[in-house]
Amino acid sequence: MEPLEPTDDLLESLYVVNKVAKQLADEATVAYERDDVTRSNRCSARKEALYRTKTTVLTRVVAYDPTRVTGEYHAINGDPWLHLTVDGWHFHQPPRAIGEALTDRIEVKNTESTPREAPYVRDATVKRSDRSLERALIHLAAHGVNANDHLPAPTISGTDDRLVDVRWACLRGR
């Protein structure tokens, strides 16, 4: 794994990817509730790929310089989640998602068994950036993290078992 310097540009791109993943989670639920199988499956696949992209970038950032990352366990819906802060940017991760060896190298304010009670409301509408998802994805791909590589498959099964390509067109061929 090649370490990745956490520049503001990189962290802003990561922030955008994380926000869009949250939006896709909401869109997948709405599509599922209205029986739009194609849209629900497409949103779910892309959401998972974006979250995997986030974990990959954070792992490489911690490997670059663990002193620039701090953590605190939060209780979210009764489960502990690691709230990571990198140069003023905040990201939640499942415990040990970035790997125990790396998690052990960052300063964590509490333990997984004593998480801070912090109400977590996933608000996909709050924005800290006007960067487009396409621009964020291209920036991350230029640093070796291509979201298309994190899709479980390049296609999903849609309505009437029709195959639908879920890759981001801006990343094909990168």
C-alpha positions as CSV (number, residue, x, y, z in Angstrom):
1,M,0.0,0.0,0.0
2,E,1.4,3.3,-1.1
3,P,0.9,6.1,1.6
4,L,-1.1,9.1,0.5
5,E,-0.4,12.7,1.6
6,P,-3.6,14.2,3.1
7,T,-3.7,17.5,1.1
8,D,-6.7,19.8,1.4
9,D,-7.6,18.9,-2.2
10,L,-7.5,15.2,-1.4
11,L,-9.5,15.5,1.8
12,E,-12.1,17.7,0.0
13,S,-12.5,15.0,-2.7
14,L,-12.9,12.4,0.0
15,Y,-15.5,14.5,1.8
16,V,-17.5,14.8,-1.5
17,V,-17.3,11.0,-2.0
18,N,-18.5,10.4,1.5
19,K,-21.4,12.8,1.2
20,V,-22.5,11.3,-2.1
21,A,-22.3,7.8,-0.6
22,K,-24.8,9.0,2.1
23,Q,-27.1,10.5,-0.6
24,L,-27.0,7.2,-2.5
25,A,-27.9,5.3,0.6
26,D,-31.0,7.5,0.9
27,E,-31.8,7.2,-2.8
28,A,-31.5,3.4,-2.7
29,T,-34.0,3.2,0.2
30,V,-36.5,5.5,-1.6
31,A,-36.1,3.5,-4.9
32,Y,-36.5,0.2,-3.1
33,E,-39.7,1.5,-1.3
34,R,-41.2,2.4,-4.7
35,D,-40.2,-0.9,-6.3
36,D,-37.6,0.7,-8.6
37,V,-35.3,-2.3,-8.6
38,T,-32.8,-0.9,-11.1
39,R,-32.3,2.4,-9.3
40,S,-32.1,0.7,-5.9
41,N,-29.5,-1.8,-7.0
42,R,-27.5,0.9,-8.9
43,C,-27.5,3.3,-5.9
44,S,-26.6,0.5,-3.5
45,A,-23.7,-0.8,-5.6
46,R,-22.3,2.7,-6.1
47,K,-22.7,3.6,-2.4
48,E,-20.7,0.5,-1.3
49,A,-18.0,1.4,-3.9
50,L,-17.7,4.9,-2.5
51,Y,-17.5,3.7,1.1
52,R,-14.8,1.3,0.1
53,T,-13.0,4.1,-1.7
54,K,-13.2,6.2,1.4
55,T,-11.7,3.4,3.5
56,T,-8.9,2.9,1.0
57,V,-8.0,6.6,1.0
58,L,-8.1,6.9,4.8
59,T,-5.9,3.8,5.1
60,R,-3.3,5.3,2.8
61,V,-3.5,8.7,4.6
62,V,-2.9,7.0,8.0
63,A,0.0,5.1,6.5
64,Y,1.5,8.5,5.3
65,D,1.5,10.2,8.6
66,P,-0.5,8.8,11.5
67,T,0.2,11.9,13.6
68,R,-2.1,13.9,11.3
69,V,-5.1,11.6,12.2
70,T,-6.9,11.5,15.5
71,G,-9.8,9.3,16.5
72,E,-12.6,9.0,19.0
73,Y,-15.1,6.1,19.3
74,H,-18.7,7.2,19.1
75,A,-21.7,5.1,19.9
76,I,-24.0,5.2,16.8
77,N,-27.3,3.3,17.1
78,G,-25.7,1.3,20.0
79,D,-22.6,0.3,18.0
80,P,-19.1,1.8,18.3
81,W,-17.8,3.7,15.3
82,L,-14.4,5.4,14.9
83,H,-14.7,9.1,14.2
84,L,-11.5,10.1,12.4
85,T,-10.3,13.7,12.1
86,V,-7.7,14.5,9.5
87,D,-6.6,18.2,9.2
88,G,-10.1,19.4,10.2
89,W,-12.0,17.0,8.0
90,H,-14.2,14.4,9.8
91,F,-15.1,10.8,8.7
92,H,-16.8,7.9,10.5
93,Q,-15.5,4.4,9.9
94,P,-16.4,1.0,11.3
95,P,-13.9,0.0,14.0
96,R,-10.7,-1.4,12.6
97,A,-11.8,-0.8,9.0
98,I,-8.4,0.8,8.3
99,G,-6.7,-2.2,9.9
100,E,-5.6,-2.7,13.4
101,A,-2.0,-2.1,12.7
102,L,-2.8,1.4,11.4
103,T,-5.5,2.1,14.0
104,D,-3.0,1.4,16.7
105,R,-0.7,4.1,15.3
106,I,-3.2,7.0,15.6
107,E,-4.1,8.9,18.7
108,V,-7.5,7.7,19.9
109,K,-9.1,9.6,22.7
110,N,-11.1,6.7,24.2
111,T,-11.6,3.0,23.7
112,E,-14.0,1.0,21.6
113,S,-15.6,-0.4,24.8
114,T,-16.2,3.2,26.1
115,P,-17.5,5.1,23.1
116,R,-18.7,8.6,23.5
117,E,-22.5,8.9,23.3
118,A,-22.9,11.1,20.3
119,P,-26.2,11.4,18.4
120,Y,-25.4,10.7,14.8
121,V,-27.8,12.2,12.2
122,R,-26.8,11.4,8.7
123,D,-27.6,14.6,6.9
124,A,-26.7,14.3,3.3
125,T,-27.8,17.9,2.6
126,V,-25.1,19.6,4.6
127,K,-22.3,20.8,2.3
128,R,-18.8,21.9,2.9
129,S,-17.8,21.8,-0.8
130,D,-19.2,22.6,-4.2
131,R,-16.9,20.1,-5.9
132,S,-18.7,17.7,-8.2
133,L,-18.5,14.0,-7.6
134,E,-16.9,13.6,-11.1
135,R,-14.1,16.0,-10.2
136,A,-13.6,14.3,-6.8
137,L,-13.5,10.8,-8.4
138,I,-11.0,11.9,-11.0
139,H,-8.8,13.5,-8.4
140,L,-8.8,10.4,-6.3
141,A,-8.1,8.2,-9.4
142,A,-5.1,10.4,-10.2
143,H,-3.8,9.3,-6.8
144,G,-4.3,5.6,-7.5
145,V,-7.8,5.2,-6.0
146,N,-10.4,4.4,-8.7
147,A,-13.9,4.0,-7.3
148,N,-14.8,1.7,-10.2
149,D,-12.2,-0.8,-8.8
150,H,-14.3,-0.9,-5.6
151,L,-17.6,-1.9,-7.3
152,P,-18.5,-5.5,-6.5
153,A,-19.2,-5.9,-10.2
154,P,-19.3,-3.5,-13.2
155,T,-23.0,-4.3,-13.8
156,I,-26.1,-4.9,-11.7
157,S,-29.3,-6.8,-12.4
158,G,-32.1,-4.4,-13.1
159,T,-35.8,-4.7,-13.9
160,D,-36.5,-7.8,-15.9
161,D,-33.0,-9.0,-15.2
162,R,-31.6,-6.4,-17.5
163,L,-27.9,-5.8,-16.9
164,V,-27.0,-2.2,-16.1
165,D,-23.5,-0.8,-16.1
166,V,-22.9,1.0,-12.8
167,R,-19.3,2.2,-13.4
168,W,-18.6,5.9,-13.4
169,A,-18.0,6.9,-17.1
170,C,-15.4,9.5,-16.1
171,L,-13.2,6.7,-14.6
172,R,-13.4,4.2,-17.4
173,G,-9.9,3.6,-18.9
174,R,-8.1,5.2,-15.9
